Amino acid sequence: MTDIIGTPGDDMLSGSPGNDVYRGREGNDVITGGGGSDSFYGDDGNDIITGGSGNDRFDGGSGDDALYGVGGSDIFEGGDGDDLIVAGDGNDRIDGGDGIDDLRGNGGDDLITGGAGADLINGGAGYDIASYANDTAGITVDLMAGTASDGDQLAGIEGLTGGSGDDHLIGDAGGNILDGGAGADLIDGGLGYDTVSFAGHTTAVTIDLSLGTTSEGDSLISIEAATGGAGSDHLIGDAGSNVLDGGAGADLIDGGGGNDYVSFAYRLSPVSASLSTGTSSDGDSFISIENLIGGWANDQLTGDDTANHLSGGAGDDLLAGLGGADVLDGGDGFDTVIYQSAPAGMVVNLAAGTDSDGDQLISIEAVTGSRFDDVLTAGNDGSTLNGSNGDDVLNGGTGNDVLRGGAGADTMAGGAGADRFVYASISDSGTAGGTRDRITDFSRSDGDLIDVSAIDADPGTAGDQPLTFLGTGVFTGSAGEMRVVGLSSGVSIIAIDLNGDANSDLVIDIDTDVTDLTAAAFLL
């Protein structure tokens, strides 16, 4: 890190590609940053400061300064004077300070504080919030009119944060997030689907959308969604479709009438939530909730016997709709739909996004079947099919699929692509006719593999011991051996002797020539 310090006069300062600190001192300075995450201090004078591609910090100091962000998520403090702050495309924090400031968020999701003075606040693109959290007297902010009672003019703002006084916050036609802060506030969402937020609160709060009240003395108008804070909150919906996020704490969430959602969209750690039990791993309790929204981690969401909408969000999620015609949307990540509680065998087609329960499957990459006889079909981009129990039929797609039949006599076809047929236990296939798995389209030229690496050749020895591949040789009476036998043209078997009695403990029928079943065909 390099300190670049100006003189008491009017300086022109520029830096390196590294992380630099610029100090203009007195005078009207022109400072231009390079790459890296730089810190700029204009100090006295009317300064012009332009950042670089990193996450920069700007402090204009006194005077009428012009601060320009370029890339990254920057922090701007205008200080005293009438400042111009133009942010870049990152998620920036802008504080105009005293004076009549011109504050422009441009791209990204920005947090903008005008400070004292009648400021021009334009959030630009992204979801931007204008904050009046430092105001101690009540303020009125109207996004529909684009005005505030302290003289600010607002445009491109989607959310508002009030201060410690009795504020009046009014939304516009979009989906606004309105946080009144402390005080007995009047919060009017206006048109659109609007949220009242207590995300910054550390004590328990009650939010009742049906009555339009909160335990903090707030009055709510045209609010459809609510977010609690860190306490054990009580959130109550109304007759409409509400999205309720309890935040941290063990919350009681009652959707009331309508088709309601509990949201964990801002959670960074895994969450397990079940509509069937009405509980979550956060300690929350649900009443009259029909739908769940996951967060950023690997969540497990379970529905009930009605039609639910389960949305996994980011992460590798597990979704179980249970009864009803559900919408199961994995979102980002590698997501799995689970049917282990199904009362009968399932037909699931990831390519079509359907199943035999009438569910709609969106962004699902893996399936775990029921205890019964299932038919599971992969999607087009590489899927994982787990048959679980039952005599299942597993059909791969055009991608590189992973197929595991589980217990029962399963029939598996990988389809196109380099597919992997997984056996994790001796119980995954029988030995007698009618109890054995069958692989119908094994192709070494496609890159298919048979994965038996999870079967420990010697469970009595610490660690995972690989099986010994004998090729077409016979069992020798040693534990943990695997052999292949060609029965006829295009028909072979794979046999494993786990206990060393020279008899097969697992047999797989496979429709391929034995010459294809070299050691290269297996993951041992």
QUIGIGI-V174659 format. One record per residue. RES is the residue in one letter. SS is DSSP state (helix for helix, strand for strand, loop for the rest). PSI is psi in radians with two decimals (none if undefined). D_LAST is the distance of its C-alpha to the last C-alpha in Angstrom with 2 decimals. Layout:
BEGIN
RES&SS&PSI&D_LAST / RES&SS&PSI&D_LAST
END
This chain:
BEGIN
M&loop&2.33&51.76 / T&strand&2.33&55.23 / D&strand&2.15&58.48 / I&strand&1.94&60.77 / I&strand&2.29&64.22 / G&loop&-2.99&67.23 / T&loop&3.09&70.95 / P&loop&-0.16&73.70 / G&loop&-2.84&74.37 / D&loop&1.93&72.66 / D&loop&2.72&69.38 / M&strand&1.98&66.73 / L&strand&2.42&63.39 / S&strand&2.77&60.02 / G&loop&-2.76&56.84 / S&loop&3.10&53.61 / P&loop&-0.12&50.08 / G&loop&-2.90&49.26 / N&loop&1.80&50.05 / D&strand&2.77&53.84 / V&strand&2.14&56.66 / Y&strand&2.32&59.89 / R&strand&1.94&63.23 / G&loop&-0.48&66.14 / R&loop&-2.64&68.88 / E&loop&2.91&72.29 / G&loop&2.92&73.19 / N&loop&1.72&71.88 / D&loop&2.64&68.57 / V&strand&2.01&66.12 / I&strand&2.26&62.58 / T&strand&2.11&59.59 / G&loop&2.91&56.07 / G&loop&-2.54&53.25 / G&loop&-3.11&49.52 / G&loop&3.06&47.97 / S&loop&1.81&48.96 / D&loop&2.78&52.66 / S&strand&2.27&55.40 / F&strand&2.25&58.87 / Y&strand&1.86&62.10 / G&loop&-0.52&65.13 / D&loop&-2.52&67.57 / D&loop&2.76&71.21 / G&loop&2.95&72.31 / N&loop&1.72&71.31 / D&loop&2.65&67.93 / I&strand&2.04&65.61 / I&strand&2.22&61.97 / T&strand&2.19&59.06 / G&loop&-2.98&55.48 / G&loop&-2.61&52.43 / S&loop&-0.18&48.86 / G&loop&-3.00&47.69 / N&loop&1.68&48.30 / D&loop&2.77&51.92 / R&strand&2.25&54.56 / F&strand&2.31&58.18 / D&strand&1.81&61.30 / G&loop&-0.44&64.40 / G&loop&-2.76&66.84 / S&loop&2.83&70.46 / G&loop&2.99&71.94 / D&loop&1.71&71.15 / D&loop&2.71&67.70 / A&strand&2.03&65.41 / L&strand&2.22&61.69 / Y&strand&2.08&59.15 / G&loop&2.74&55.40 / V&loop&-1.18&53.18 / G&loop&3.09&49.49 / G&loop&3.09&47.41 / S&loop&1.85&48.33 / D&loop&2.80&51.67 / I&strand&2.17&54.15 / F&strand&2.31&57.83 / E&strand&1.96&60.89 / G&loop&-0.57&64.13 / G&loop&-2.78&66.45 / D&loop&2.76&70.19 / G&loop&2.99&71.77 / D&loop&1.78&71.27 / D&loop&2.66&67.80 / L&strand&2.11&65.75 / I&strand&2.09&62.00 / V&strand&1.88&59.77 / A&loop&2.97&56.06 / G&loop&-2.56&53.19 / D&loop&0.05&50.24 / G&loop&-3.09&48.37 / N&loop&1.68&48.70 / D&loop&2.74&51.86 / R&strand&2.15&54.21 / I&strand&2.21&57.85 / D&strand&1.95&60.86 / G&loop&-0.46&64.17 / G&loop&-2.79&66.21 / D&loop&2.77&69.98 / G&loop&3.04&71.85 / I&loop&1.77&71.70 / D&loop&2.68&68.24 / D&strand&1.88&66.50 / L&strand&2.14&62.80 / R&strand&2.05&60.31 / G&loop&-0.55&56.65 / N&loop&-2.36&55.61 / G&loop&2.94&51.87 / G&loop&2.99&49.44 / D&loop&1.80&49.93 / D&loop&2.64&52.81 / L&strand&2.05&54.74 / I&strand&2.19&58.39 / T&strand&2.08&61.21 / G&loop&-0.63&64.64 / G&loop&-2.87&66.46 / A&loop&2.65&70.25 / G&loop&2.81&72.16 / A&loop&1.73&72.12 / D&loop&2.72&68.86 / L&strand&2.07&67.30 / I&strand&2.01&63.70 / N&strand&1.96&61.51 / G&loop&-0.45&57.82 / G&loop&-2.63&56.97 / A&loop&2.88&53.63 / G&loop&-3.13&50.98 / Y&loop&1.83&51.56 / D&loop&2.56&54.23 / I&strand&2.26&55.98 / A&strand&2.17&59.51 / S&strand&2.29&59.99 / Y&loop&0.54&63.29 / A&loop&-0.42&61.76 / N&loop&-0.11&64.32 / D&loop&2.29&67.29 / T&loop&-0.38&69.23 / A&loop&2.69&71.76 / G&loop&2.45&70.87 / I&loop&2.58&69.88 / T&strand&2.20&69.73 / V&strand&2.20&67.08 / D&strand&1.83&67.11 / L&loop&-0.51&64.28 / M&loop&-0.77&66.07 / A&loop&-0.34&69.15 / G&loop&0.61&67.25 / T&strand&2.81&69.51 / A&strand&2.70&69.68 / S&loop&-0.20&72.76 / D&loop&0.15&72.56 / G&loop&-0.07&73.11 / D&loop&2.59&69.54 / Q&strand&2.31&68.64 / L&strand&2.49&65.08 / A&strand&2.63&63.01 / G&loop&0.54&59.31 / I&loop&2.28&58.71 / E&loop&-0.38&56.49 / G&strand&2.71&56.56 / L&strand&2.51&59.21 / T&strand&2.17&59.34 / G&loop&-3.10&62.67 / G&loop&-2.65&64.24 / S&loop&-0.10&65.87 / G&loop&-3.02&68.88 / D&loop&1.69&69.44 / D&loop&2.80&67.87 / H&strand&1.88&68.05 / L&strand&2.26&64.93 / I&strand&2.22&65.02 / G&loop&-3.03&62.16 / D&loop&-2.64&62.39 / A&loop&-0.13&61.00 / G&loop&-3.02&57.41 / G&loop&1.79&54.85 / N&loop&2.58&56.15 / I&strand&2.07&54.85 / L&strand&2.09&57.92 / D&strand&1.93&57.96 / G&loop&-0.30&61.47 / G&loop&-2.75&60.82 / A&loop&2.93&63.28 / G&loop&2.89&66.53 / A&loop&1.71&67.56 / D&loop&2.66&66.42 / L&strand&2.03&67.09 / I&strand&2.01&63.95 / D&strand&1.96&64.38 / G&loop&-0.36&61.37 / G&loop&-2.58&63.53 / L&loop&2.96&61.88 / G&loop&3.10&58.11 / Y&loop&1.83&55.34 / D&loop&2.65&56.07 / T&strand&2.31&54.53 / V&strand&2.29&56.35 / S&strand&2.32&54.31 / F&loop&0.56&54.59 / A&loop&-0.48&51.38 / G&loop&-0.03&53.25 / H&loop&2.49&54.75 / T&loop&-0.23&53.67 / T&loop&2.83&55.68 / A&loop&2.52&55.34 / V&loop&2.60&56.99 / T&strand&2.22&57.87 / I&strand&2.08&57.77 / D&strand&1.77&59.37 / L&loop&-0.46&59.27 / S&loop&-0.63&61.29 / L&loop&-0.31&64.17 / G&loop&0.65&63.65 / T&strand&2.86&63.78 / T&strand&2.85&61.83 / S&loop&-0.15&62.52 / E&loop&0.03&63.40 / G&loop&0.17&66.44 / D&loop&2.68&65.01 / S&strand&2.33&66.06 / L&strand&2.31&63.58 / I&strand&2.32&64.52 / S&loop&0.83&62.23 / I&loop&2.24&59.02 / E&loop&-0.30&55.99 / A&strand&2.74&53.19 / A&strand&2.51&53.03 / T&strand&2.19&50.92 / G&loop&-3.04&51.35 / G&loop&-2.55&50.99 / A&loop&-0.20&49.55 / G&loop&-3.12&51.55 / S&loop&1.61&51.13 / D&loop&2.82&52.71 / H&strand&1.94&54.09 / L&strand&2.26&53.66 / I&strand&2.20&55.53 / G&loop&-3.06&55.38 / D&loop&-2.74&58.13 / A&loop&-0.15&58.49 / G&loop&-2.93&56.58 / S&loop&1.92&52.92 / N&loop&2.59&52.09 / V&strand&2.05&49.16 / L&strand&2.15&49.17 / D&strand&1.94&47.16 / G&loop&-0.29&47.90 / G&loop&-2.78&46.53 / A&loop&2.92&45.58 / G&loop&2.84&46.92 / A&loop&1.73&46.85 / D&loop&2.62&48.73 / L&strand&2.06&50.43 / I&strand&2.01&50.06 / D&strand&1.98&52.25 / G&loop&-0.36&52.08 / G&loop&-2.60&55.35 / G&loop&3.04&56.00 / G&loop&-3.13&54.16 / N&loop&1.74&50.52 / D&loop&2.71&49.25 / Y&strand&2.44&46.23 / V&strand&2.24&44.90 / S&strand&2.34&43.44 / F&loop&0.51&41.02 / A&loop&-0.45&41.00 / Y&loop&0.12&41.82 / R&loop&2.37&39.34 / L&loop&-0.30&36.95 / S&loop&2.76&34.96 / P&loop&2.54&32.96 / V&loop&2.40&35.18 / S&strand&2.14&34.66 / A&strand&2.44&37.63 / S&strand&2.17&38.50 / L&loop&-0.44&41.54 / S&loop&-0.74&41.06 / T&loop&-0.26&41.70 / G&loop&0.60&43.81 / T&strand&2.90&42.10 / S&strand&2.86&39.88 / S&loop&-0.21&37.95 / D&loop&-0.08&40.84 / G&loop&0.14&43.18 / D&loop&2.69&44.81 / S&strand&2.40&46.47 / F&strand&2.45&46.99 / I&strand&2.32&49.88 / S&loop&0.82&50.41 / I&loop&2.30&47.40 / E&loop&-0.29&45.76 / N&strand&2.73&43.26 / L&strand&2.51&40.89 / I&strand&2.16&40.02 / G&loop&-3.12&37.12 / G&loop&-2.48&37.07 / W&loop&-0.26&35.10 / A&loop&-2.90&32.16 / N&loop&1.72&29.46 / D&loop&2.76&31.81 / Q&strand&2.01&31.65 / L&strand&2.26&34.63 / T&strand&2.33&35.68 / G&loop&-2.73&38.67 / D&loop&-2.74&40.95 / D&loop&0.17&42.47 / T&loop&-3.14&44.52 / A&loop&2.00&43.77 / N&loop&2.77&42.10 / H&strand&1.96&41.08 / L&strand&2.08&38.02 / S&strand&2.01&37.41 / G&loop&-0.52&34.44 / G&loop&-2.58&35.71 / A&loop&2.97&33.44 / G&loop&2.97&30.07 / D&loop&1.72&27.07 / D&loop&2.71&29.04 / L&strand&2.15&28.64 / L&strand&2.25&31.52 / A&strand&1.95&32.66 / G&loop&-0.45&35.95 / L&loop&-2.40&36.62 / G&loop&3.01&39.78 / G&loop&2.81&41.98 / A&loop&1.72&41.50 / D&loop&2.76&39.80 / V&strand&2.03&39.11 / L&strand&1.84&35.64 / D&strand&1.91&35.38 / G&loop&-0.46&32.33 / G&loop&-2.58&34.05 / D&loop&2.86&32.11 / G&loop&-3.08&28.49 / F&loop&1.78&25.49 / D&loop&2.58&27.13 / T&strand&2.34&26.19 / V&strand&2.38&28.62 / I&strand&2.34&28.17 / Y&loop&0.44&29.70 / Q&loop&-0.38&28.69 / S&loop&0.08&32.42 / A&loop&2.47&33.46 / P&loop&-0.08&35.68 / A&loop&2.98&34.36 / G&loop&2.60&31.66 / M&loop&2.58&31.51 / V&strand&2.01&31.59 / V&strand&2.27&30.32 / N&strand&1.80&30.49 / L&loop&-0.54&29.53 / A&loop&-0.67&30.95 / A&loop&-0.28&34.27 / G&loop&0.63&34.13 / T&strand&2.86&35.16 / D&strand&3.01&34.34 / S&loop&-0.07&36.24 / D&loop&-0.07&37.83 / G&loop&0.20&39.70 / D&loop&2.69&37.79 / Q&strand&2.17&37.66 / L&strand&2.16&34.32 / I&strand&2.30&34.59 / S&loop&0.83&31.96 / I&loop&2.26&29.17 / E&loop&-0.23&25.60 / A&strand&2.69&23.72 / V&strand&2.37&24.66 / T&strand&2.11&23.95 / G&loop&-3.01&25.65 / S&loop&-3.02&27.93 / R&loop&-0.06&27.82 / F&loop&-2.89&29.17 / D&loop&1.94&28.39 / D&loop&2.74&27.81 / V&strand&1.95&27.79 / L&strand&2.26&26.03 / T&strand&2.33&26.44 / A&loop&2.91&25.06 / G&loop&-2.86&27.32 / N&loop&-0.08&27.72 / D&loop&0.35&26.02 / G&loop&1.93&22.44 / S&loop&2.85&22.04 / T&strand&2.15&19.74 / L&strand&2.09&20.57 / N&strand&1.94&19.92 / G&loop&-0.45&21.56 / S&loop&-2.40&21.82 / N&loop&3.04&23.66 / G&loop&2.90&25.53 / D&loop&1.65&24.99 / D&loop&2.73&24.27 / V&strand&2.09&24.48 / L&strand&2.15&22.42 / N&strand&2.02&23.67 / G&loop&3.00&22.28 / G&loop&-2.52&24.85 / T&loop&-0.16&25.47 / G&loop&-2.96&23.12 / N&loop&1.74&19.41 / D&loop&2.73&18.61 / V&strand&2.16&16.00 / L&strand&2.17&16.47 / R&strand&2.01&15.69 / G&loop&-0.53&17.99 / G&loop&-2.78&17.90 / A&loop&2.76&19.91 / G&loop&2.96&22.06 / A&loop&1.71&22.00 / D&loop&2.63&21.07 / T&strand&2.17&21.68 / M&strand&2.36&19.85 / A&strand&2.12&20.90 / G&loop&-0.42&19.55 / G&loop&-2.76&22.75 / A&loop&2.88&23.18 / G&loop&2.98&20.92 / A&loop&1.74&17.26 / D&loop&2.70&15.85 / R&strand&2.16&12.61 / F&strand&2.04&12.33 / V&strand&2.31&10.86 / Y&loop&2.00&10.50 / A&loop&-0.17&11.10 / S&loop&2.64&12.92 / I&helix&-0.52&13.86 / S&helix&-0.03&17.11 / D&helix&-0.25&15.87 / S&loop&2.54&16.87 / G&loop&-2.91&19.35 / T&loop&-0.53&19.92 / A&loop&2.76&23.52 / G&loop&2.43&24.93 / G&loop&-0.18&25.75 / T&loop&-0.04&23.09 / R&loop&2.60&20.01 / D&strand&2.73&18.50 / R&strand&2.25&19.28 / I&strand&2.08&17.91 / T&loop&-0.27&21.02 / D&loop&0.69&20.54 / F&loop&2.28&17.12 / S&loop&1.93&17.94 / R&loop&-0.55&16.05 / S&loop&-0.45&19.37 / D&loop&-0.18&19.23 / G&loop&0.27&15.84 / D&loop&2.60&14.14 / L&strand&2.66&10.38 / I&strand&2.07&8.68 / D&strand&1.89&6.63 / V&loop&0.35&5.43 / S&loop&-0.36&4.42 / A&loop&-0.15&8.08 / I&loop&2.05&8.31 / D&loop&2.10&9.45 / A&loop&-0.43&9.66 / D&loop&1.49&13.06 / P&loop&-0.37&14.87 / G&loop&-0.18&17.88 / T&loop&2.42&16.61 / A&loop&2.49&16.87 / G&loop&3.07&13.92 / D&loop&1.97&10.35 / Q&loop&2.20&9.06 / P&loop&2.65&5.47 / L&loop&2.68&5.88 / T&strand&2.12&7.89 / F&strand&2.14&8.13 / L&loop&-0.06&11.93 / G&loop&-2.29&12.79 / T&loop&0.16&16.11 / G&loop&2.99&16.87 / V&loop&2.79&17.97 / F&loop&2.48&16.78 / T&loop&-0.07&18.28 / G&loop&0.15&18.88 / S&loop&2.51&16.28 / A&loop&2.57&14.34 / G&loop&0.75&10.66 / E&strand&2.61&10.59 / M&strand&2.37&9.59 / R&strand&2.84&12.20 / V&strand&2.56&13.87 / V&strand&2.22&17.64 / G&strand&2.05&20.11 / L&strand&-0.71&22.93 / S&strand&-3.10&25.16 / S&loop&2.10&25.40 / G&loop&0.15&23.11 / V&strand&2.19&21.81 / S&strand&3.01&18.69 / I&strand&2.68&16.62 / I&strand&2.26&13.05 / A&strand&2.46&13.38 / I&strand&2.27&11.66 / D&strand&1.87&13.86 / L&loop&-0.64&13.26 / N&loop&-0.06&16.67 / G&loop&0.36&17.26 / D&loop&0.16&20.25 / A&loop&0.27&19.14 / N&loop&2.66&19.40 / S&loop&2.34&17.07 / D&loop&-0.30&16.36 / L&strand&2.35&14.75 / V&strand&2.37&15.68 / I&strand&2.20&15.35 / D&strand&2.36&18.13 / I&strand&2.26&17.48 / D&loop&1.35&20.39 / T&loop&2.79&19.35 / D&loop&2.56&19.96 / V&helix&-0.42&17.58 / T&helix&-0.34&18.03 / D&helix&-0.25&16.09 / L&loop&1.04&12.93 / T&loop&3.10&11.90 / A&helix&-0.49&8.64 / A&helix&-0.26&9.68 / A&helix&-0.07&9.58 / F&strand&2.58&5.92 / L&strand&1.90&3.79 / L&loop&none&0.00
END
